[in-house]
Amino acid sequence: MIITYLGKQFFKIGQGSLTIAFNPISKDSKFASLASKFGSDIAFSTINHPDYNGFDNVSHGDNIPFEINGPGDYEIKDVFIKGIMTETTLSGKKYINTIYSLSIENISLCFLGAIKEEKLSSAVRSQIESPDILFVPIGNNELLGPSEAYKLAVTLEPKIIIPMDYDEKTLKSFLKEAGQEKVIPVEKLTIKAKELIGREGEIVVLSS
């Protein structure tokens, strides 16, 4: 599996011939300059907001993704997906934020999206098994702060934590909270299921 961070909460994940996009940035977003355009097979949007719903940017030629933009159970290309409803607030407006839990080639992923609450309800928590890789926002002023984000992340007992939606200041605070201040950002994460054995709460910072 190859994971690439494209900015904000926009990720490209490749596994063999499968390409997945999470929270692509829309051309209508103030972060549109960060938007990369490529073809994907499956595209996820956790919240219906221009910063996170740019499906057009992950369509290319005949490669038009299956769009997932809300709670429910899905199966596409042998990928089993659970979308779990939470609520969040951006610029004073309430939105549904969907947490996605899925497994690809024996690697389980949990993508928290634009989550605002430090603690998940027992109903939400029960639907998320301890993921191999957890994506958590750490620096958007309206969402989780670095300390709250790390506290939430460790309760889910992931093997790897990937921070997103950060700047230099919030990243530094997050790594300090985790006691992993020497982590060096990398351009992409390339990992196999067997390489996850023995890892526990390891932070991987991807540069955009």
RAHU-V154974 format. One record per pair of residues at least 12 apart in sequence whose C-alpha atoms are under 10 Angstrom apart, sorted by the first residue. I is the first residue (numbers start at 1). J is the second residue. D is the distance in whole Angstrom. If there is no record, write none. Layout:
I/J/D, I/J/D
//
This chain:
1/13/7, 1/14/6, 1/15/5, 1/16/8, 1/18/10, 1/19/10, 1/104/9, 1/105/8, 1/107/9, 1/189/8, 1/190/6, 1/191/5, 1/192/6, 1/193/9, 2/14/5, 2/15/7, 2/16/9, 2/19/10, 2/188/7, 2/189/6, 2/190/4, 2/191/7, 2/192/9, 3/15/9, 3/20/10, 3/21/10, 3/187/9, 3/188/6, 3/189/5, 3/190/6, 3/191/9, 3/206/9, 4/21/10, 4/186/9, 4/187/7, 4/188/5, 4/189/7, 4/190/9, 4/206/7, 4/207/8, 4/208/8, 5/22/10, 5/162/10, 5/163/10, 5/164/8, 5/186/10, 5/187/8, 5/188/7, 5/189/9, 5/205/9, 5/206/6, 5/207/6, 5/208/5, 6/22/10, 6/24/9, 6/25/9, 6/34/7, 6/35/7, 6/36/7, 6/164/10, 6/187/10, 6/206/9, 6/207/8, 6/208/5, 7/23/10, 7/24/9, 7/25/8, 7/31/9, 7/32/10, 7/33/10, 7/34/6, 7/35/8, 7/36/9, 7/164/8, 7/165/7, 7/166/9, 7/206/9, 7/207/8, 7/208/5, 8/23/9, 8/24/9, 8/25/8, 8/31/8, 8/34/8, 8/35/9, 8/51/8, 8/52/8, 8/137/9, 8/139/10, 8/140/9, 8/164/6, 8/165/5, 8/166/7, 8/167/10, 8/208/9, 9/22/7, 9/23/6, 9/24/7, 9/25/8, 9/45/10, 9/46/10, 9/51/8, 9/52/7, 9/111/10, 9/112/10, 9/113/7, 9/114/8, 9/135/9, 9/136/9, 9/137/8, 9/163/9, 9/164/6, 9/165/6, 9/166/9, 10/22/5, 10/23/5, 10/24/5, 10/25/6, 10/34/9, 10/35/8, 10/36/9, 10/44/10, 10/45/10, 10/51/9, 10/52/7, 10/53/10, 10/54/10, 10/113/10, 10/164/9, 10/165/9, 10/208/9, 11/23/7, 11/24/7, 11/25/10, 11/36/10, 11/43/10, 11/44/10, 11/135/10, 11/164/9, 11/206/10, 11/208/9, 12/24/9, 12/36/10, 12/38/9, 12/39/10, 12/40/8, 12/43/9, 12/58/9, 12/188/10, 13/40/9, 13/42/10, 13/188/10, 13/189/9, 13/190/10, 14/40/9, 14/41/10, 14/104/10, 14/190/9, 15/104/8, 15/105/8, 15/190/10, 15/191/10, 15/192/10, 16/105/10, 17/41/9, 18/40/8, 18/41/6, 18/42/8, 18/77/8, 18/79/10, 18/104/10, 19/38/9, 19/39/8, 19/40/5, 19/41/5, 19/42/7, 19/43/9, 19/58/10, 19/65/9, 20/39/9, 20/40/5, 20/41/6, 20/42/5, 20/43/6, 20/44/8, 20/58/9, 20/65/8, 20/66/10, 21/38/9, 21/39/9, 21/40/6, 21/41/8, 21/42/6, 21/43/5, 21/44/6, 21/45/9, 21/55/9, 21/57/10, 21/58/7, 21/65/9, 21/67/10, 22/42/9, 22/43/6, 22/44/5, 22/45/6, 22/46/8, 22/52/8, 22/53/9, 22/54/10, 22/55/10, 22/58/10, 22/68/10, 22/100/10, 22/111/8, 22/113/9, 23/43/8, 23/44/6, 23/45/5, 23/46/7, 23/47/8, 23/48/10, 23/49/10, 23/50/9, 23/51/8, 23/52/4, 23/53/6, 23/54/7, 23/55/8, 23/58/10, 23/69/9, 23/111/10, 23/113/8, 23/114/10, 24/36/8, 24/37/9, 24/43/8, 24/44/8, 24/45/7, 24/46/10, 24/50/9, 24/51/7, 24/52/5, 24/53/6, 24/54/5, 24/55/6, 24/56/9, 24/57/7, 24/58/7, 25/37/10, 25/45/10, 25/49/9, 25/50/6, 25/51/5, 25/52/5, 25/53/6, 25/54/5, 25/55/8, 25/56/9, 25/57/7, 25/58/9, 26/49/8, 26/50/5, 26/51/6, 26/52/7, 26/53/6, 26/54/4, 26/55/7, 26/56/7, 26/57/7, 26/58/10, 27/50/8, 27/51/9, 27/53/9, 27/54/7, 27/55/10, 27/56/8, 27/57/8, 28/49/9, 28/50/6, 28/51/8, 28/53/10, 28/54/8, 29/49/8, 29/50/5, 29/51/5, 29/52/8, 29/53/9, 29/54/9, 30/50/8, 30/51/8, 31/50/9, 31/51/7, 32/50/9, 32/51/8, 32/54/9, 34/208/9, 35/51/10, 35/54/9, 35/57/7, 35/58/9, 36/57/7, 36/58/8, 37/54/10, 37/55/10, 37/56/8, 37/57/5, 37/58/6, 37/59/7, 37/60/8, 38/56/9, 38/57/7, 38/58/5, 38/59/6, 38/60/6, 38/61/9, 38/63/9, 38/64/10, 39/55/10, 39/56/9, 39/57/8, 39/58/5, 39/59/5, 39/60/4, 39/61/8, 39/62/8, 39/63/5, 39/64/7, 39/65/7, 40/55/10, 40/57/9, 40/58/6, 40/59/6, 40/60/8, 40/63/6, 40/64/7, 40/65/5, 40/66/8, 40/67/10, 41/58/9, 41/59/9, 41/63/7, 41/64/7, 41/65/4, 41/66/6, 41/67/9, 41/76/9, 41/77/9, 42/55/10, 42/58/9, 42/59/10, 42/63/10, 42/64/8, 42/65/5, 42/66/5, 42/67/6, 42/68/8, 42/76/8, 42/77/9, 42/79/10, 43/55/7, 43/58/7, 43/59/9, 43/64/9, 43/65/6, 43/66/6, 43/67/5, 43/68/6, 43/69/8, 44/65/9, 44/66/9, 44/67/6, 44/68/5, 44/69/6, 44/70/9, 44/83/10, 44/98/9, 44/100/8, 44/111/10, 44/113/10, 45/67/8, 45/68/6, 45/69/5, 45/70/7, 45/97/9, 45/98/8, 45/99/10, 45/100/9, 45/113/8, 45/114/10, 46/68/8, 46/69/6, 46/70/7, 46/71/9, 46/83/9, 46/84/10, 46/85/9, 46/86/10, 46/95/10, 46/96/8, 46/97/5, 46/98/5, 46/99/7, 46/100/8, 46/111/9, 46/112/8, 46/113/6, 46/114/7, 46/115/9, 47/69/7, 47/70/8, 47/87/9, 47/88/9, 47/95/7, 47/96/6, 47/97/5, 47/98/7, 47/99/9, 47/113/8, 47/114/7, 47/115/10, 48/69/8, 48/70/9, 48/95/8, 48/96/8, 48/97/8, 48/98/10, 49/90/9, 49/95/9, 52/69/10, 52/113/9, 52/114/9, 53/67/10, 53/69/8, 55/67/7, 55/68/10, 55/69/10, 68/81/10, 68/83/9, 68/98/10, 68/100/10, 69/83/9, 69/96/10, 69/97/9, 69/98/8, 69/100/10, 70/82/10, 70/83/6, 70/84/8, 70/85/7, 70/96/8, 70/97/8, 70/98/6, 70/99/9, 70/100/9, 71/83/4, 71/84/5, 71/85/5, 71/86/9, 71/96/9, 71/97/9, 71/98/6, 71/99/8, 71/100/8, 72/84/7, 72/85/8, 72/98/9, 72/100/9, 73/100/10, 73/101/10, 73/102/10, 74/102/9, 75/102/10, 78/103/9, 78/104/8, 78/105/9, 79/102/7, 79/103/6, 79/104/6, 79/105/9, 80/101/8, 80/102/6, 80/103/6, 80/104/8, 81/100/7, 81/101/6, 81/102/5, 81/103/7, 81/104/10, 81/109/10, 81/110/10, 82/98/9, 82/99/8, 82/100/6, 82/101/5, 82/102/6, 82/103/10, 82/110/10, 82/127/8, 82/128/9, 83/97/10, 83/98/6, 83/99/6, 83/100/5, 83/101/7, 83/102/9, 83/110/10, 83/111/10, 83/127/9, 83/128/10, 84/96/10, 84/97/8, 84/98/5, 84/99/5, 84/100/6, 84/101/8, 84/112/10, 84/123/10, 84/124/7, 84/125/10, 84/127/8, 84/128/9, 85/97/6, 85/98/5, 85/99/6, 85/100/9, 85/124/8, 86/98/6, 86/99/7, 86/112/10, 86/113/10, 86/114/9, 86/115/8, 86/116/9, 86/117/9, 86/120/9, 86/121/9, 86/124/8, 87/99/10, 87/114/9, 87/115/8, 87/116/8, 87/117/9, 88/113/10, 88/114/7, 88/115/6, 88/116/6, 88/117/8, 88/142/9, 88/143/8, 89/114/9, 89/115/9, 89/116/7, 89/142/7, 89/143/8, 90/114/9, 90/116/9, 90/141/10, 90/142/6, 90/143/8, 91/142/8, 92/142/9, 95/114/9, 96/114/9, 96/115/10, 97/112/8, 97/113/7, 97/114/6, 97/115/7, 97/116/9, 98/111/9, 98/112/7, 98/113/7, 98/114/8, 98/115/9, 99/111/6, 99/112/5, 99/113/6, 99/114/9, 99/115/8, 99/124/9, 99/127/10, 99/128/9, 100/112/7, 100/113/8, 100/128/9, 101/127/8, 101/128/7, 101/129/8, 101/130/10, 101/131/8, 101/134/9, 102/128/9, 102/129/10, 102/131/9, 103/131/9, 103/132/9, 103/133/10, 104/193/10, 105/192/9, 105/193/8, 106/132/9, 106/192/9, 106/193/6, 106/194/9, 107/131/8, 107/132/6, 107/133/8, 107/191/9, 107/192/8, 107/193/6, 107/194/9, 107/196/9, 108/129/9, 108/130/8, 108/131/5, 108/132/5, 108/133/6, 108/134/9, 108/158/9, 108/159/10, 108/193/9, 109/128/10, 109/129/10, 109/130/9, 109/131/6, 109/132/6, 109/133/5, 109/134/6, 109/135/8, 109/158/9, 109/160/10, 110/128/8, 110/129/9, 110/130/9, 110/131/6, 110/132/8, 110/133/6, 110/134/5, 110/135/6, 110/136/9, 110/156/9, 110/158/9, 110/161/10, 111/131/10, 111/133/8, 111/134/6, 111/135/5, 111/136/7, 111/137/9, 111/162/10, 112/134/8, 112/135/6, 112/136/6, 112/137/8, 112/153/10, 113/135/8, 113/136/7, 113/137/7, 113/143/10, 113/164/9, 113/165/10, 114/136/9, 114/137/7, 114/138/10, 114/140/9, 114/142/9, 114/143/7, 114/144/9, 114/165/9, 115/136/8, 115/137/7, 115/138/10, 115/142/9, 115/143/6, 115/144/7, 115/149/9, 116/137/9, 116/140/10, 116/141/10, 116/142/7, 116/143/4, 116/144/5, 116/145/9, 116/148/9, 116/149/9, 117/143/8, 117/144/7, 117/148/8, 117/149/9, 117/152/9, 118/143/9, 118/144/7, 118/145/9, 118/147/9, 118/148/6, 118/149/7, 118/150/9, 118/151/7, 118/152/6, 118/153/9, 119/148/9, 119/149/10, 119/151/9, 119/152/6, 119/153/10, 119/155/9, 120/152/8, 120/155/9, 120/156/10, 125/155/9, 125/156/8, 128/156/8, 129/156/8, 129/157/9, 129/158/9, 130/154/10, 130/155/9, 130/156/5, 130/157/5, 130/158/6, 130/159/8, 131/156/7, 131/157/7, 131/158/5, 131/159/7, 131/160/8, 131/161/9, 132/156/10, 132/157/8, 132/158/5, 132/159/5, 132/160/6, 132/161/9, 132/193/9, 132/196/7, 132/197/9, 132/199/9, 132/200/9, 132/201/9, 133/157/10, 133/158/6, 133/159/6, 133/160/5, 133/161/6, 133/162/7, 133/196/9, 133/201/9, 133/202/9, 133/203/10, 133/204/10, 134/153/7, 134/154/10, 134/156/8, 134/157/9, 134/158/6, 134/159/8, 134/160/6, 134/161/5, 134/162/6, 134/163/8, 134/201/9, 134/203/10, 135/153/9, 135/158/10, 135/160/9, 135/161/6, 135/162/5, 135/163/6, 135/164/7, 136/149/7, 136/150/8, 136/152/9, 136/153/7, 136/161/7, 136/162/6, 136/163/5, 136/164/6, 136/165/8, 136/166/10, 137/149/7, 137/150/9, 137/153/10, 137/162/9, 137/163/6, 137/164/5, 137/165/5, 137/166/7, 138/150/8, 138/162/10, 138/163/6, 138/164/6, 138/165/6, 138/166/6, 138/167/9, 138/170/7, 138/171/7, 138/173/9, 138/174/7, 139/163/9, 139/164/7, 139/165/5, 139/166/4, 139/167/6, 139/168/9, 139/169/8, 139/170/5, 139/171/7, 139/173/9, 139/174/9, 140/164/9, 140/165/6, 140/166/6, 140/167/9, 140/170/9, 141/165/10, 141/166/10, 141/170/10, 143/165/9, 144/165/10, 145/166/10, 145/170/8, 145/171/10, 145/173/9, 145/174/8, 146/163/9, 146/166/9, 146/169/10, 146/170/6, 146/171/7, 146/172/9, 146/173/6, 146/174/5, 146/175/8, 146/176/9, 146/177/8, 146/178/10, 147/170/9, 147/173/7, 147/174/6, 147/175/9, 147/176/9, 147/177/6, 147/178/9, 148/174/9, 148/177/9, 149/163/9, 149/174/8, 149/177/10, 150/163/9, 150/173/10, 150/174/7, 150/175/9, 150/177/7, 150/178/7, 150/201/10, 151/174/10, 151/177/9, 151/178/9, 153/201/8, 154/178/9, 154/200/9, 154/201/7, 154/202/10, 155/201/10, 156/201/9, 157/200/7, 157/201/7, 158/199/9, 158/200/6, 158/201/6, 158/202/8, 158/203/10, 159/196/7, 159/197/8, 159/198/8, 159/199/5, 159/200/4, 159/201/5, 159/202/6, 159/203/9, 160/196/8, 160/199/7, 160/200/7, 160/201/5, 160/202/5, 160/203/6, 160/204/7, 161/200/9, 161/201/6, 161/202/6, 161/203/5, 161/204/6, 161/205/8, 162/189/10, 162/201/10, 162/202/9, 162/203/6, 162/204/5, 162/205/6, 162/206/7, 163/175/10, 163/203/8, 163/204/8, 163/205/6, 163/206/8, 164/205/8, 164/206/8, 164/207/10, 164/208/10, 171/205/9, 174/203/10, 175/203/8, 175/205/10, 178/201/9, 178/202/9, 178/203/8, 179/203/10, 180/202/8, 180/203/7, 180/204/10, 181/203/10, 183/202/9, 183/203/7, 183/204/7, 183/205/7, 184/203/10, 184/204/8, 184/205/7, 184/206/9, 184/207/9, 185/203/10, 185/204/7, 185/205/5, 185/206/5, 185/207/6, 185/208/9, 186/204/8, 186/205/6, 186/206/5, 186/207/6, 186/208/9, 187/205/9, 187/206/6, 187/207/5, 187/208/7, 188/204/9, 188/205/9, 188/206/6, 188/207/8, 188/208/9, 189/204/8, 189/205/9, 189/206/7
//
